[in-house]
Amino acid sequence: EAEGNLNEDTIIVTHDSVRHMTDVYKRNKTIKELQRALIMTLADMVERRDKNTGEHIKKTAAYVRIILSEMKKEGIYAEELTPEFIENVITSAPLHDVGKIAVPDAILNKPGKLTDEEFAVMKSHTTAGGKILTSLIESVPDSDYLYEACNLATYHHEKWNGKGYPTGLSGENIPLSARVMAVADVFDALVSNRSYKKGFPYEKALAIMHEETGTHFDPKIMKAFFAAEDEILRVADEFAAKENANAQES
């Protein structure tokens, strides 16, 4: 009888543990979903201020996902590309330009070329983004992805040859997430229409990306970019079609 009670107790404890773990999982899932919704809201607020970028945040996030997937497939930086790292980078990609919230409207939305002084202010969105996200890290629990968001925001304008900003990091000293974002960011800037320029045809944009491999961009990441070229162009087409439809409606 005592043994029977023990078995029953064990079953009850096991059921309670499973129920508790399920509750924790559900809560964690809810918190993650809430955090992602807040990320997109914050990113969207920044993008709405910047009249030049269209759906830049969504496009670059899509390109980052494709590039990381291809890198994983080809074993590029395999040790760093853990499932957790990939998820963190994809989750935080929309925050890469969050520092633009600190750039005045007159500079952010200037239709012509920026002066040297204005460009210096524009460049400060990198360090401003890093500061915003560092303060968020201190107040948001279980936010590993925000460390990658901080890397993305601060370093996505660094160049492989050390001639980028804000700190002039070079090569693999630039965080991997930021090196991937640099590729997505520049490609989108090249092919997209902005208030001050027309987007380049794909052929010209890809030629520029090729020329900048090894100077602006990490050659290993570019191997994945060009391997996934068809998928990247398909996504670019989808966004372009949507933007054209929206322009016709308005």
C-alpha positions in Angstrom: 0.0 0.0 0.0 2.8 2.4 1.0 4.4 1.7 -2.4 1.1 2.4 -4.1 0.8 5.8 -2.3 4.4 6.6 -3.3 3.7 5.9 -6.9 0.6 8.0 -6.8 2.5 10.8 -5.1 5.2 10.6 -7.8 2.6 10.8 -10.5 1.0 13.9 -8.8 4.3 15.6 -8.4 5.2 14.8 -12.0 1.8 16.2 -13.2 2.4 19.3 -11.2 5.9 19.7 -12.5 4.7 19.3 -16.1 1.8 21.8 -15.5 4.3 24.3 -14.0 6.7 23.9 -16.8 3.9 24.3 -19.3 2.8 27.5 -17.6 6.4 28.8 -17.6 6.7 28.0 -21.3 3.4 29.8 -22.1 4.5 32.8 -20.0 7.9 32.9 -21.7 6.3 32.5 -25.1 3.9 35.4 -24.3 6.7 37.6 -23.0 8.7 36.9 -26.2 5.8 37.7 -28.4 5.2 40.9 -26.5 8.8 41.9 -26.8 8.8 41.2 -30.5 5.6 43.3 -30.9 7.3 46.2 -28.9 10.4 45.9 -31.1 8.3 46.3 -34.3 6.4 49.2 -32.7 9.6 50.9 -31.8 11.2 50.2 -35.2 8.0 51.4 -37.0 8.0 54.7 -35.0 11.5 55.4 -36.3 10.7 54.4 -39.8 7.6 56.6 -39.9 9.8 59.6 -39.1 12.1 58.8 -42.0 10.2 59.6 -45.2 13.0 58.2 -47.4 13.1 54.6 -46.5 9.8 52.9 -47.4 9.7 49.5 -45.9 13.5 49.4 -45.3 13.2 47.7 -41.9 11.1 44.8 -43.2 13.2 44.4 -46.4 16.6 44.4 -44.6 15.2 41.9 -42.0 14.1 39.6 -44.9 17.5 39.8 -46.5 19.3 39.1 -43.2 17.2 36.0 -42.8 18.0 34.7 -46.3 21.8 35.5 -45.9 22.0 33.8 -42.5 20.1 30.7 -43.8 22.5 30.4 -46.7 25.5 30.9 -44.5 24.2 28.1 -42.2 23.6 25.8 -45.2 27.2 26.4 -46.5 28.9 26.1 -43.1 30.1 29.8 -43.2 31.1 30.9 -39.6 29.5 27.6 -38.5 30.7 27.9 -34.9 29.1 31.3 -34.4 25.8 30.5 -36.3 24.0 28.7 -33.5 20.2 28.5 -33.7 20.1 31.0 -30.8 22.4 33.5 -32.5 20.4 33.3 -35.8 17.1 33.8 -33.9 18.5 36.8 -32.0 19.9 38.5 -35.1 16.6 38.0 -37.0 14.5 39.2 -34.1 16.7 42.3 -33.5 17.3 43.2 -37.2 14.4 45.7 -37.3 16.2 47.8 -34.6 19.4 48.5 -36.5 18.3 52.1 -37.3 16.7 52.9 -34.0 19.2 55.6 -33.3 17.7 57.7 -36.1 15.1 58.7 -33.5 17.8 61.1 -32.3 18.4 62.7 -35.7 16.4 65.9 -36.4 13.7 65.7 -39.0 15.3 68.4 -41.2 18.4 66.2 -41.7 16.6 62.9 -41.7 14.2 63.9 -44.4 16.3 66.3 -46.4 15.6 65.6 -50.1 19.1 66.6 -51.3 22.7 65.8 -50.5 23.7 66.3 -46.8 26.4 68.8 -45.9 29.5 67.5 -44.0 28.0 68.8 -40.8 24.6 67.2 -41.5 26.2 63.9 -42.4 28.2 63.9 -39.1 24.8 64.2 -37.3 23.3 61.5 -39.5 26.3 59.2 -38.7 25.6 59.6 -35.0 22.5 57.4 -35.3 24.9 54.5 -34.8 26.1 55.5 -31.4 22.7 56.8 -30.4 21.2 53.5 -31.2 23.8 51.7 -29.1 23.0 53.9 -26.1 19.2 53.4 -26.5 19.6 49.6 -26.6 22.2 49.5 -23.8 19.7 51.3 -21.5 16.9 48.8 -22.7 19.1 45.8 -21.8 19.3 47.0 -18.2 15.5 47.2 -17.9 14.2 44.2 -20.0 14.6 40.8 -18.5 15.8 37.8 -20.5 16.7 39.9 -23.5 19.8 38.3 -25.0 18.6 39.4 -28.5 19.1 43.0 -27.4 22.9 42.5 -27.2 22.8 41.6 -30.9 20.4 44.6 -31.5 23.1 46.8 -29.8 25.8 45.3 -32.1 23.6 45.8 -35.2 22.7 49.4 -34.3 26.2 50.5 -33.4 28.3 48.7 -36.0 26.2 48.2 -39.2 28.1 51.1 -41.0 31.5 49.7 -40.3 33.5 48.3 -43.3 35.6 45.2 -43.7 38.6 47.4 -44.6 38.3 49.6 -41.4 37.1 52.7 -43.3 33.5 52.8 -41.9 32.0 54.4 -38.8 31.6 55.1 -35.9 34.7 53.3 -34.6 36.7 52.2 -37.7 36.6 48.5 -36.7 37.8 46.1 -39.5 37.5 42.5 -40.5 36.3 40.0 -37.9 36.6 42.6 -35.2 33.2 43.9 -36.5 30.5 41.8 -34.8 29.2 39.1 -37.2 25.6 40.3 -37.0 26.6 43.8 -38.0 28.6 42.5 -41.0 25.5 40.6 -42.2 23.3 43.7 -41.7 25.8 45.9 -43.7 25.2 43.7 -46.7 21.4 43.8 -46.4 21.4 47.5 -45.6 23.5 48.6 -48.6 21.7 46.3 -51.1 18.4 47.7 -50.1 19.7 51.3 -50.3 21.0 50.6 -53.9 17.8 49.0 -55.3 15.2 51.2 -53.5 13.6 54.4 -54.7 14.2 57.2 -52.3 13.0 60.8 -52.4 16.4 61.9 -53.6 17.2 59.1 -56.1 15.8 56.3 -58.2 16.8 52.7 -57.3 19.4 51.1 -59.4 18.5 48.2 -61.7 19.4 44.8 -60.0 22.3 44.2 -62.4 24.0 47.5 -61.5 23.3 47.0 -57.8 24.8 43.5 -57.8 27.9 44.8 -59.7 28.5 47.4 -57.0 28.0 44.7 -54.3 30.6 42.6 -56.1 33.1 45.5 -56.4 32.7 46.3 -52.6 33.4 42.6 -51.6 36.6 42.6 -49.5 36.5 46.3 -49.0 33.1 47.2 -47.6 31.8 43.6 -47.1 33.1 40.4 -45.6 33.9 38.1 -48.5 32.6 35.0 -46.8 29.2 36.6 -46.2 29.1 37.8 -49.8 29.6 34.2 -50.9 26.3 33.4 -49.2 24.7 36.6 -50.6 25.5 35.7 -54.2 24.5 32.1 -53.7 21.1 33.2 -52.5 20.8 36.0 -55.1 17.7 34.5 -56.8 15.8 34.5 -53.5 17.0 38.0 -52.5 15.8 39.4 -55.9 12.5 37.6 -55.6 11.9 39.3 -52.2 13.0 42.6 -53.6 10.5 42.2 -56.4 7.7 41.4 -54.0 8.4 44.6 -52.0 8.8 46.7 -55.1 5.4 45.4 -56.4 3.8 46.3 -53.1 5.3 49.8 -53.0 4.1 50.4 -56.6 0.6 49.3 -55.7 0.6 51.5 -52.6 1.8 54.5 -54.7 -1.0 54.0 -57.3 -3.6 53.9 -54.5 -2.4 57.1 -53.0 
